[in-house]
Each structure stands twice: as structure tokens, then as C-alpha cells.
């Protein structure tokens, strides 16, 4: 907007529909948007539940970054039977490519909300 308080109009652009930071205890970190809860399913596997569902369980994008105590880690959003329009399954791997509960993770999700 012109005065810094007007609403922003996005033209042919997209804004994140959800984001979250997660610590090693699978609890929400300092910030989140459109996240209702997180479940620790097993070692290296989290389920992130959205407050507002996406319009499709396959037409969205989730990107994550993570770190463990040694400074290495990676995360992937896995498309599997448990992924729905409002639940996303996240898998985290250590530097040996083994499922692991990492020290810190951050994820952002893009797509159309329902």
C-alpha cells in the first residue's frame, strides 16, 4: 500500500500459507502460522496438522530445513497415505541418511487454501 498500512495485493504471486519451527522435542518453536498441532509419530517422522486445510493433498509445496547437534541434517515432506489436505508427514534424516530426530527444523508450505 501507499501509506504502509494498506493491504498488500499479490498479482501473479504467492505467499506462504503455513510455516513452523520445531525443536527436538517436537514442540512448536518461536513462530508458526496456520499450524494447529505437531505429532511425533516415530524417530525422524513428524505429522504437522494445519489449522486451515489446503485445497488439494497433492497440489502444494512444502520446503524444510533442519540441523542436528553436529550441524548436519535434512528434511523431506513425504507423500504417503497419511498426507491429507490438512496433515503433512515430514521425514528427517541425519548426515548418514538415517531417520533421526533433529535438533531444530523449519518448514514453509505454499498452495491454495480450501
N, C-alpha and C positions, 0 to 999 in steps of 0.2 A: 504494500500500500504506500500511499504518498506520505502519510504522517508517521509511519512506523507502528501504528496500532490497527490499521485497516486489515481485513482478512487477506490472505495471500491466495491468488488464483493460479493454479497449476495448469498450464496449457501443454499438452503432449508430454507431461512429466508425471512422475510418480513419487510419492513419499512413503516412507516405511509405515506399514500398518501395525507392526508389533516389534518390540525389541526387549531384550532381557539380559541381565548379567547374573551369573550363577556361581556360587562358591563351591568348594569341595564337599560341603555338607548338603548340597542340593537345595539350598535356600536362596531366595531372591537376594540379589545384591543391592547396590545403591540405587538402581534405576530399573524401571520396566514400564512398558506401555502395552495395553491390551493383553496382559497375561493374568490369568486367574489363579493358576497353581502350577507347581512342578512336582513330578513324582519320580523317585529314584527306583527304577524297575530292577536293575541289576548292575553289576560292575560295568561302568562305561556306557550305560543306557539310561537316558532320561526321557520322560514324556512331558512336554510343555503344553499346557491347556490354555487356549485363548479365551478371553472374555467375549469377544465378538468373532463369529466364525468367518472364514473366507468363503467365497462363492463356489470354490471347487477344491477338492482334495489333491488335485494334480496340477492345477494352473496357478502356481505360486512359486516363490523362490525364497529359500532360507539360506543364510550365509552365517557361518560361525567362525570364531577364533578362540583359541584356548592356550593355556600354559600350565605346566606342572612344575613341581619343585625344582627340576633341573633346567627349566626354561624351554622345553620342547613339548609339543602336543599338536593335535589336530582334531577337528570335529567334522562330522558329516551328518546331514539330516537324511535319515534313511526312509525311503518309501517302502512301507510294508503294510501288512493287514491292519495294524493298529493306527496308521495315519488316517485322519479324517479331516473335515473342514475346520475343526476346532482343536485337534490334538495332533502334535507333531512329535515324532520319535527322533531323538538325537543320539548318535553314537560317537563316543570319544575314544581316541587312540593315543597311546604314548609313542615315543620315538622308535620303539620296536614293532610298531603296528599291531599292538595288543590292546584290546579293550581295557580302558583304565578310567578311574575316577580322577579327573584332573583338578588342579588347584583352583582354577578360575576359567570361566567361559563367558563369552558374549555372543549373542545371536541377534540377527535382524531379519525380518520377514517382509516380503513385498508381494502384492497381489491384490485382487479386488475383494473387498468385504461383501458378505451376503447382504 
